[in-house]
Amino acid sequence: MSDTVEAPAVPREAIITALVLIVGGMAVIFDSTIVSIALNTLARDLHVSVSTIQWVSTGYLLALGVTIPVVGWAQARFGGKRLWLTGLVVFMLASIACSLAWNASSLIAFRVIQGVGGGVMMPLMATLAVQQVPGAANLGRLMAMVSLPAALGPILGPVIGGIILNWGDWPWLFWVNVPFCVIGFALAWHFLPDDAPTGRPRLDAVGLALASPGLVGILYGLSNVNKHGGFSRTDVWVPLLIGVVLVVAFVGWALRRPVAALVDVRLLAKRSVGSSFAVMFLSGASLYGSMLLLPLFFQIVRGDSVLSAALLLIPQGVGALASRTVAGRYTDTVGARVVAVAGFVLMGLATIPFAMADADTTSWWLMVVLFVRGFGMGAVMIPVMSVAFVGLARDEIPHASIITRLAQQVGGAFGTALLAVILESTMNDAHTLADRAHAFDAAFWWAVGFTVVAIAICFALPTKKTEPAPPTTGSAALDSAVSADQRRR
């Protein structure tokens, strides 16, 4: 690579901030994926039905939906470092409480509290790191570090969960979070930069009353799609409809008072944020949808145990890890569009063999394919996350982080729900092993379809790197802060 395309090095302060955030963030990302593999074990040990214990995951998901929209206001009100430390402590204490739960109801309640802590931390990871970067030229390499937990969590989380359940008891699923939280807190206390609150902004109570219940309705409706009846169920389409209406109402409300809005939805009009939002939605659908399909494929079609299925997914995690340095560097040098398209092409091509696989397909071939798929998956996340922050002022970064995080969260719920319905409808008529393999073929072809649509949308991503708006300084900064505070009041 010639010197003319080499991007500046990532500032030392940004690297330190990213590494500190990764340690604490690992607990949040891994926890949500580790627990997903343990639902049958939890139902058996706590003597409840699977439909009841499913609220361990659903309650956590809904808590995220309630909390994430408030993070931008909370950061401005209390400061990013203080908010991160608070979220980390809440998550750690809730993890310990989960491990000591005495029945299903207590476990579900503690998981909801855990979701509040996680909802605070997830958007802050990108926000606090990006705010340390003075320009857009090195966002790719920074995102390669910050997004590491988000890329590896859905892939390695089930592996860790399978290992724990094979040799230990379910409370250890939650104790594994504690070392990350303790070390992450100590590092954050000493190394995260002290960012003072930017004023005393008034909470947008109407926006909160519209956005959080709206997101909860959408996520709750999608979480019920995997039950018998799919999208025709009342507990699917009713909350979905209410949720969409509330979110649309929130958008209308936020556009009328943009300065004081809970989330600045005007940013979606920016090409970088809007295209990133769309691609993050589809990448979430593909990523979390594959979390549903791949373990079930190995268990149902190939007859592998839970642990064996989890171990077979390791190459996908290795591929995601291997692509990060390359994808980060090329995002900074050739732009986000090229890297994102290449990543999605790899994902799509590496999903096709699963759409054609059966019980006799050799494991080594599937593991090679999974490595390639993971490589593409890791490459996609970096440019898409990076481009969302290009051209933004410092106070706009938290809003962009919230928007993209919600896009991935809702996209993941949508992709999982849709593929679950497709798989269930085809599995109903599957009476032989060959029939079950064909049922998975249809679901995997839909996953390929997600990547094809994503490739098309990726061409809307900006091609040229632009510098973000410089932070206001001196008297201009004071005037801007006073003016903004007056408008909030």
Phi, psi and omega per residue, in radians:
M1 nan 2.244 -3.102
S2 -1.277 2.822 -3.108
D3 -1.153 -0.401 -3.064
T4 -1.196 -0.295 -3.122
V5 -1.976 0.109 3.126
E6 -1.331 2.249 3.121
A7 -1.488 2.699 3.096
P8 -1.048 2.705 3.128
A9 -1.182 2.634 3.085
V10 -1.209 2.302 -3.139
P11 -0.984 2.537 -3.105
R12 -1.020 -0.697 -3.129
E13 -1.095 -0.655 3.133
A14 -1.201 -0.666 3.117
I15 -1.118 -0.794 3.133
I16 -1.068 -0.795 3.128
T17 -1.046 -0.786 -3.127
A18 -1.080 -0.781 -3.116
L19 -1.130 -0.691 3.107
V20 -1.113 -0.761 -3.130
L21 -1.166 -0.590 -3.141
I22 -1.067 -0.737 -3.078
V23 -1.055 -0.886 3.117
G24 -1.207 -0.660 -3.116
G25 -1.148 -0.475 3.123
M26 -1.025 -0.658 -3.130
A27 -1.081 -0.783 -3.085
V28 -1.174 -0.842 -3.057
I29 -1.194 -0.789 -3.123
F30 -1.163 -0.651 -3.079
D31 -1.048 -0.795 -3.062
S32 -1.138 -0.484 -3.130
T33 -1.636 -0.487 3.099
I34 -1.137 -0.761 -3.053
V35 -1.148 -0.538 -3.062
S36 -1.049 -0.498 -3.103
I37 -1.489 -0.130 -3.008
A38 -1.835 0.124 -3.005
L39 -1.088 -0.738 3.124
N40 -1.109 -0.710 3.111
T41 -1.119 -0.768 3.134
L42 -1.112 -0.722 3.125
A43 -1.074 -0.731 -3.130
R44 -1.191 -0.828 -3.062
D45 -1.248 -0.509 -3.124
L46 -1.723 0.057 3.009
H47 1.044 0.832 3.062
V48 -2.337 2.971 3.131
S49 -1.342 2.814 3.101
V50 -1.107 -0.622 3.136
S51 -1.123 -0.551 3.089
T52 -1.301 -0.813 -3.078
I53 -1.241 -0.290 3.086
Q54 -1.034 -0.416 3.112
W55 -1.178 -0.244 3.016
V56 -1.076 -0.687 3.082
S57 -1.485 -0.738 -3.092
T58 -1.126 -0.770 3.133
G59 -1.060 -0.706 3.097
Y60 -1.096 -0.781 -3.124
L61 -1.097 -0.743 -3.131
L62 -1.192 -0.625 3.092
A63 -1.099 -0.667 3.056
L64 -1.040 -0.794 -3.117
G65 -1.069 -0.606 3.120
V66 -1.267 -0.655 -2.946
T67 -1.508 -0.739 -2.994
I68 -0.945 -0.750 -3.113
P69 -1.095 -0.350 -3.067
V70 -1.517 -0.209 -2.957
V71 -1.122 -0.661 3.139
G72 -1.068 -0.803 3.099
W73 -1.111 -0.767 -3.089
A74 -1.118 -0.643 3.107
Q75 -1.136 -0.747 3.108
A76 -1.135 -0.572 -3.058
R77 -1.424 -0.654 -3.009
F78 -2.060 -0.260 -3.086
G79 1.699 2.500 -3.048
G80 -1.142 -0.776 -3.105
K81 -1.115 -0.815 -3.131
R82 -1.090 -0.681 -3.137
L83 -1.196 -0.709 3.116
W84 -1.079 -0.800 -3.142
L85 -1.100 -0.676 3.118
T86 -1.130 -0.808 3.115
G87 -1.060 -0.675 -3.138
L88 -1.142 -0.736 3.135
V89 -1.165 -0.764 3.110
V90 -1.036 -0.768 -3.119
F91 -1.140 -0.724 -3.125
M92 -1.151 -0.835 -3.131
L93 -1.103 -0.667 3.103
A94 -1.180 -0.599 3.091
S95 -1.109 -0.777 3.104
I96 -1.095 -0.742 3.118
A97 -1.088 -0.679 3.105
C98 -1.064 -0.723 -3.127
S99 -1.172 -0.379 -3.128
L100 -1.775 0.111 -3.100
A101 -1.009 2.424 -3.071
W102 -1.761 -0.224 3.066
N103 -2.766 3.129 -3.073
A104 -1.133 -0.692 -3.109
S105 -1.090 -0.769 3.130
S106 -1.161 -0.667 3.122
L107 -1.117 -0.752 3.126
I108 -1.095 -0.748 3.135
A109 -1.086 -0.767 3.133
F110 -1.181 -0.561 3.099
R111 -1.173 -0.595 3.082
V112 -1.098 -0.770 3.099
I113 -1.098 -0.700 3.073
Q114 -1.017 -0.722 3.134
G115 -1.102 -0.580 3.081
V116 -1.121 -0.816 3.101
G117 -1.085 -0.752 3.116
G118 -1.152 -0.645 3.126
G119 -1.132 -0.523 3.061
V120 -1.234 -0.730 -2.985
M121 -1.388 -0.603 -2.983
M122 -1.064 -0.890 3.097
P123 -1.249 -0.470 -3.130
L124 -1.154 -0.483 -3.104
M125 -0.989 -0.879 -3.141
A126 -1.259 -0.720 -3.068
T127 -1.031 -0.915 -3.047
L128 -1.150 -0.592 3.122
A129 -1.265 -0.822 -3.085
V130 -1.130 -0.579 -3.138
Q131 -1.183 -0.180 3.072
Q132 -1.588 -0.067 -3.083
V133 -1.769 2.110 -3.098
P134 -1.288 -0.320 -3.105
G135 -2.536 3.020 -3.089
A136 -1.535 -0.101 -2.976
A137 -1.159 -0.434 -3.083
N138 -2.115 0.390 3.134
L139 -1.133 -0.570 -3.109
G140 -1.054 -0.850 -3.131
R141 -1.204 -0.563 3.067
L142 -1.153 -0.780 3.125
M143 -1.139 -0.494 3.084
A144 -1.058 -0.552 3.086
M145 -1.457 -0.873 -3.026
V146 -1.114 -0.650 -3.067
S147 -1.499 0.085 -3.132
L148 -0.992 -0.838 3.111
P149 -1.091 -0.683 -3.115
A150 -1.131 -0.553 -3.137
A151 -1.399 -0.714 -3.060
L152 -1.497 -0.455 -3.082
G153 -0.976 -0.945 -3.124
P154 -1.137 -0.333 -3.092
I155 -1.639 -0.830 -3.083
L156 -1.576 -0.334 3.133
G157 -0.978 -0.883 3.100
P158 -1.063 -0.556 3.102
V159 -1.125 -0.843 3.130
I160 -1.083 -0.758 3.116
G161 -1.066 -0.722 3.120
G162 -1.116 -0.699 3.119
I163 -1.144 -0.763 -3.136
I164 -1.091 -0.787 -3.105
L165 -1.222 -0.459 -3.132
N166 -1.288 -0.593 -3.068
W167 -2.079 -0.012 -3.114
G168 -2.507 -2.968 3.139
D169 -1.798 2.833 -3.035
W170 -1.062 -0.538 3.113
P171 -0.986 -0.462 3.136
W172 -1.182 -0.311 3.052
L173 -1.042 -0.508 -3.101
F174 -1.728 -0.549 3.106
W175 -1.141 -0.430 -3.124
V176 -1.128 -0.346 3.109
N177 -1.299 -0.512 -2.938
V178 -1.064 -0.820 3.122
P179 -1.026 -0.699 3.095
F180 -1.050 -0.735 -3.097
C181 -1.193 -0.761 -3.111
V182 -1.127 -0.875 3.140
I183 -1.147 -0.716 3.128
G184 -1.080 -0.670 3.123
F185 -1.141 -0.794 -3.122
A186 -1.079 -0.771 -3.134
L187 -1.158 -0.749 -3.133
A188 -1.128 -0.677 -3.141
W189 -1.053 -0.684 -3.052
H190 -1.584 -0.562 -2.934
F191 -1.978 -0.401 3.118
L192 -1.174 2.377 3.131
P193 -1.153 2.494 3.110
D194 -1.367 1.904 3.084
D195 -1.892 2.016 -3.103
A196 -1.240 2.686 3.031
P197 -0.979 2.569 -3.098
T198 -1.592 0.252 3.131
G199 2.480 -2.827 3.110
R200 -2.135 1.127 -3.089
P201 -1.114 2.482 3.120
R202 -1.375 2.355 3.135
L203 -1.163 2.299 3.091
D204 -1.336 1.489 -3.033
A205 -1.134 -0.672 3.124
V206 -1.160 -0.761 3.095
G207 -1.056 -0.718 3.110
L208 -1.123 -0.712 -3.138
A209 -1.177 -0.337 3.103
L210 -1.685 -0.821 -2.998
A211 -1.239 -0.898 -3.061
S212 -1.119 -0.880 3.070
P213 -1.079 -0.582 3.105
G214 -1.096 -0.803 3.108
L215 -1.149 -0.678 3.105
V216 -1.075 -0.751 3.121
G217 -1.061 -0.774 3.132
I218 -1.125 -0.849 -3.103
L219 -1.159 -0.685 3.128
Y220 -1.157 -0.765 3.117
G221 -1.061 -0.783 3.137
L222 -1.160 -0.556 -3.134
S223 -1.202 -0.332 -3.140
N224 -1.632 -0.060 -3.076
V225 -1.142 -0.508 -3.086
N226 -1.285 -0.074 3.080
K227 -1.446 2.893 -3.091
H228 -1.051 2.251 -3.114
G229 1.922 -0.370 3.054
G230 0.988 -2.336 -3.052
F231 -1.227 -0.216 3.138
S232 -1.424 -0.154 -3.129
R233 -1.190 2.495 3.116
T234 -1.099 -0.652 -3.128
D235 -1.369 0.121 3.005
V236 -1.844 -1.045 -2.989
W237 -1.327 -0.502 3.123
V238 -1.171 -0.946 3.092
P239 -1.111 -0.570 3.089
L240 -1.088 -0.811 -3.130
L241 -1.099 -0.823 3.127
I242 -1.078 -0.754 -3.135
G243 -1.070 -0.780 3.138
V244 -1.115 -0.728 3.130
V245 -1.070 -0.772 -3.126
L246 -1.154 -0.703 3.135
V247 -1.153 -0.736 3.085
V248 -1.076 -0.720 3.100
A249 -1.111 -0.663 3.101
F250 -1.108 -0.744 3.134
V251 -1.042 -0.787 3.102
G252 -1.070 -0.728 3.121
W253 -1.135 -0.769 -3.090
A254 -1.166 -0.610 3.134
L255 -1.179 -0.468 -3.129
R256 -1.342 -0.446 -3.111
R257 -2.437 1.177 -2.975
P258 -1.096 -0.610 -3.077
V259 -1.132 -0.667 -3.061
A260 -1.804 0.152 -3.090
A261 -1.192 2.587 3.106
L262 -1.033 -0.756 3.054
V263 -2.319 2.266 -3.096
D264 -1.402 1.581 -3.075
V265 -1.272 -0.183 3.072
R266 -1.059 -0.412 -3.132
L267 -1.083 -0.412 3.119
L268 -1.134 -0.339 3.096
A269 -1.297 -0.339 3.060
K270 -1.287 2.353 -3.081
R271 -1.010 -0.712 -3.098
S272 -1.118 -0.799 -3.099
V273 -1.286 -0.786 -3.106
G274 -1.078 -0.796 3.133
S275 -1.202 -0.645 3.088
S276 -1.103 -0.710 3.105
F277 -1.002 -0.834 -3.096
A278 -1.139 -0.757 -3.108
V279 -1.246 -0.625 3.097
M280 -1.114 -0.646 3.084
F281 -1.040 -0.825 -3.096
L282 -1.283 -0.623 3.091
S283 -1.177 -0.621 3.052
G284 -1.122 -0.702 3.105
A285 -1.083 -0.751 -3.128
S286 -1.231 -0.748 -3.096
L287 -1.145 -0.946 -3.077
Y288 -1.317 -0.497 3.045
G289 -1.112 -0.685 3.108
S290 -1.194 -0.498 3.060
M291 -1.061 -0.561 3.092
L292 -1.337 -0.822 -2.968
L293 -1.302 -0.818 -2.964
L294 -1.105 -0.871 3.114
P295 -1.075 -0.682 3.135
L296 -1.162 -0.636 3.108
F297 -1.048 -0.824 -3.124
F298 -1.156 -0.614 -3.093
Q299 -1.400 -0.787 -3.023
I300 -1.446 -0.792 -3.078
V301 -1.448 -0.711 -3.046
R302 -1.771 -0.154 3.058
G303 1.314 0.392 3.136
D304 -1.389 2.707 3.060
S305 -1.305 2.970 3.123
V306 -1.033 -0.774 -3.131
L307 -1.149 -0.765 -3.141
S308 -1.095 -0.721 3.118
A309 -1.098 -0.697 3.126
A310 -1.138 -0.723 -3.129
L311 -1.181 -0.582 3.124
L312 -1.163 -0.331 3.134
L313 -1.481 -0.093 -3.103
I314 -1.013 -0.736 3.126
P315 -0.971 -0.567 3.110
Q316 -1.127 -0.702 3.081
G317 -1.159 -0.687 3.104
V318 -1.109 -0.706 3.103
G319 -1.105 -0.736 3.111
A320 -1.088 -0.680 3.113
L321 -1.172 -0.698 -3.069
A322 -1.182 -0.472 -3.044
S323 -1.488 -0.184 -2.922
R324 -1.184 -0.811 -3.118
T325 -1.118 -0.779 -3.129
V326 -1.110 -0.834 -3.101
A327 -1.127 -0.697 3.120
G328 -1.104 -0.756 -3.125
R329 -1.145 -0.789 -3.095
Y330 -1.295 -0.452 3.013
T331 -1.083 -0.682 -3.135
D332 -1.323 -0.396 -3.039
T333 -1.807 -0.773 -3.097
V334 -1.853 -0.176 3.078
G335 1.844 2.837 -3.032
A336 -1.244 -0.636 -3.015
R337 -1.043 -0.852 -3.079
V338 -1.076 -0.800 -3.096
V339 -1.162 -0.737 -3.121
A340 -1.140 -0.766 3.119
V341 -1.085 -0.792 3.131
A342 -1.060 -0.725 3.138
G343 -1.113 -0.789 3.135
F344 -1.166 -0.618 3.083
V345 -1.074 -0.779 3.095
L346 -1.073 -0.762 3.121
M347 -1.044 -0.801 -3.122
G348 -1.118 -0.818 -3.131
L349 -1.102 -0.635 -3.111
A350 -1.412 -0.157 3.054
T351 -1.555 -0.485 -3.114
I352 -0.987 -0.754 3.122
P353 -1.006 -0.556 3.091
F354 -1.239 -0.511 3.081
A355 -1.270 -0.180 -3.140
M356 -2.076 0.081 -3.056
A357 -1.519 2.799 3.045
D358 -2.510 -2.921 -3.070
A359 -1.145 -0.380 -3.076
D360 -1.663 -0.081 3.119
T361 -1.119 2.321 -3.055
T362 -1.185 2.503 -3.084
S363 -1.150 -0.652 -3.074
W364 -1.104 -0.652 3.116
W365 -1.137 -0.760 3.133
L366 -1.138 -0.600 3.124
M367 -1.216 -0.660 3.055
V368 -1.090 -0.778 3.131
V369 -1.079 -0.713 3.131
L370 -1.117 -0.643 3.085
F371 -1.071 -0.798 3.134
V372 -1.112 -0.724 3.128
R373 -1.093 -0.755 3.102
G374 -1.114 -0.651 3.114
F375 -1.067 -0.809 3.114
G376 -1.146 -0.685 -3.137
M377 -1.099 -0.780 3.111
G378 -1.138 -0.620 -3.136
A379 -1.212 -0.565 -3.108
V380 -1.195 -0.765 -2.988
M381 -1.075 -0.650 -3.006
I382 -1.177 -0.949 -3.134
P383 -1.137 -0.611 -3.092
V384 -1.205 -0.697 3.088
M385 -1.230 -0.641 -3.089
S386 -1.185 -0.772 -2.993
V387 -1.166 -0.394 -3.119
A388 -1.127 -0.375 -3.064
F389 -1.799 0.008 -3.112
V390 -1.233 2.267 3.073
G391 1.420 0.183 -3.088
L392 -1.717 2.544 2.985
A393 -1.313 2.853 -3.064
R394 -0.993 -0.722 -3.080
D395 -1.348 -0.163 3.074
E396 -1.548 -0.334 -3.061
I397 -1.057 -0.782 3.121
P398 -1.026 -0.652 -3.129
H399 -1.185 -0.724 3.104
A400 -1.128 -0.653 3.112
S401 -1.111 -0.741 3.115
I402 -1.117 -0.774 -3.106
I403 -1.069 -0.822 -3.104
T404 -1.239 -0.616 3.104
R405 -1.127 -0.755 3.110
L406 -1.149 -0.623 3.099
A407 -1.056 -0.779 3.141
Q408 -1.186 -0.684 -3.107
Q409 -1.150 -0.844 -3.140
V410 -1.214 -0.673 3.085
G411 -1.069 -0.719 3.095
G412 -1.095 -0.738 3.116
A413 -1.136 -0.692 3.136
F414 -1.157 -0.823 -3.129
G415 -1.085 -0.758 3.116
T416 -1.097 -0.756 -3.127
A417 -1.114 -0.823 -3.096
L418 -1.121 -0.788 -3.130
L419 -1.197 -0.550 3.086
A420 -1.136 -0.726 3.119
V421 -1.122 -0.781 3.140
I422 -1.087 -0.772 -3.127
L423 -1.143 -0.751 -3.126
E424 -1.124 -0.742 -3.097
S425 -1.136 -0.615 3.134
T426 -1.436 -0.505 3.135
M427 -1.277 -0.396 -3.133
N428 -1.049 -0.532 -3.129
D429 -1.786 0.174 -3.115
A430 -1.571 1.921 -3.109
H431 -1.894 -0.289 3.138
T432 -2.140 2.965 3.119
L433 -1.085 -0.672 3.110
A434 -1.126 -0.672 3.105
D435 -1.108 -0.706 3.141
R436 -1.151 -0.646 3.093
A437 -1.110 -0.728 3.118
H438 -1.144 -0.580 3.095
A439 -1.084 -0.728 3.103
F440 -1.218 -0.550 3.112
D441 -0.970 -0.819 -3.114
A442 -1.063 -0.765 -3.128
A443 -1.129 -0.705 3.132
F444 -1.179 -0.593 3.079
W445 -1.125 -0.622 3.053
W446 -1.132 -0.667 3.088
A447 -1.097 -0.665 3.050
V448 -1.084 -0.677 3.110
G449 -1.054 -0.665 3.078
F450 -0.990 -0.769 -3.092
T451 -1.205 -0.613 3.116
V452 -1.108 -0.796 3.111
V453 -1.097 -0.706 -3.139
A454 -1.097 -0.687 3.116
I455 -1.044 -0.765 3.134
A456 -1.067 -0.749 -3.122
I457 -1.222 -0.507 -3.127
C458 -1.044 -0.437 3.132
F459 -1.231 -0.165 3.030
A460 -1.508 -0.177 3.108
L461 -1.157 2.545 3.119
P462 -1.077 2.556 3.119
T463 -1.688 -0.542 -3.082
K464 -1.760 2.529 3.112
K465 -1.451 2.276 3.113
T466 -2.142 2.629 -3.130
E467 -1.357 2.429 3.066
P468 -1.208 2.756 3.120
A469 -1.027 2.290 -3.107
P470 -1.171 2.539 3.091
P471 -1.139 2.512 3.099
T472 -1.218 2.541 -3.096
T473 -2.328 2.902 3.037
G474 1.049 -2.504 -3.089
S475 -1.145 -0.535 3.113
A476 -1.080 -0.682 3.122
A477 -1.129 -0.739 3.138
L478 -1.106 -0.791 3.128
D479 -1.056 -0.722 -3.125
S480 -1.143 -0.729 -3.122
A481 -1.150 -0.754 3.135
V482 -1.107 -0.765 -3.135
S483 -1.093 -0.758 3.141
A484 -1.134 -0.689 -3.130
D485 -1.152 -0.654 3.111
Q486 -1.127 -0.716 3.138
R487 -1.156 -0.621 3.110
R488 -1.135 -0.615 -3.122
R489 -1.316 nan nan
